[in-house]
């Protein structure tokens, strides 16, 4: 018979609140049932939860009685609202006709103590059954109440654990969302189209959850000049992400006032030094390459400044790979009077330029040694990429091949000048 | 990548000559606070120099580098020398790319660093 009233509705809400009850079972409840049976010197005991349409037996000792009997007696106990004793089931209006009372195993005696939440809602009961009619002693009933209390305590612990896990899961999901959002703000959504130039960029994270401090951008300057940069902020996580944003926007803003690459890096250094003046040690810093592209004939003039960053590599139209690296550029943001080096070069038709972060060059090769600039140079020379997209694919293949040897995020920015289109008359195969 | 090599830091103060800080293992953001604490204990002054023996260093991340740079600046402020010795070639290469070879003095061994100070 279903229990129905507003009080029942709030009781069922309590049952649902203990969501952990859905999976409630286990040795602790089995022991409670066994102890209840022993205290009463009775053959059967159960722990039951009265849900909205079923009574669930979460632990049983001895021969489990037929479900119908358990259900009606547990419901009766819950409705009764206190210790509940049926001295002889054959005389009980609801139980007398039950097959488990009339036939096997012939239940006669039933006693229950309610499992009650701290705010007074009965979730179910600890039940004892015997095959002979009898009375329940005060001491036995007190023990049964204590056992029901133990079951409630166990539920409370499970609920608290369940909630903690839920909260942690939510926090973690929130942190991952934040990390992904921040990550997106650190990298430009798409590179602009630069006339006469191909540009491509990629970011190879080691972990999907952790925000790295790698950054890059390509953007218009005054006239027909373009600025670009790529770098790496030390550290990981939200702190590094915040610093990366600062670095990105400082580089963009500094280039508006004075696009001279050396001046841009000096400006960034001053901003980072101020940012961390008097802050806790060690002060965060970054490494970066900043460059300016100036269209020049069928190619571009490139002026590059670096601060503590691995060399940019030019892949020439003839397949040669060479560093474009001003010697001696130092870390940005933590040194006194740091030196930033600058160099000028040309990208001719068919040339490409690769900027990368040290996640690539500090990766371990299968032999255990660091890939380094030499390893990267040799790989590029062998692969012979001919465009920015090609370069990116080559680096992607290399990172894939290095596998677990890569231990840090890698950002890659590739620029290339399309090869000159040859007219038939300019070739060596003259008309015969 | 997991760096499981831990970190040991021990300071030796001989009766004569510079103090020697022996650092071995992995220097990363988990272990660097131990190096920082050890360096914070070192008082620098004119002639009160420090040689940091890094020959047992197997890994050094950005926080380790920042800590060494900060200690070097503190030593320089106190007119003392902080010398690095025994860096393996990979870590030396990273320091060089960062332009730290212009700032810090590297020696192949602690003995060489000590000799350089006694000149």
Interface residues (C-beta under 8 A of the other chain):
Chain A: X234 X235 X236 X281 X282 X283 X284 X285 X287 X307 X308 X309 X310 X311 X328 X329 X330 X331 X334 X335 X336 X338 X339 X358 X362 X369 X370 X372 X404 X407
Chain B: X1 X29 X32 X36 X61 X62 X63 X65 X66 X67 X69 X70 X73 X90 X93 X94 X97 X98 X99 X100 X102 X103
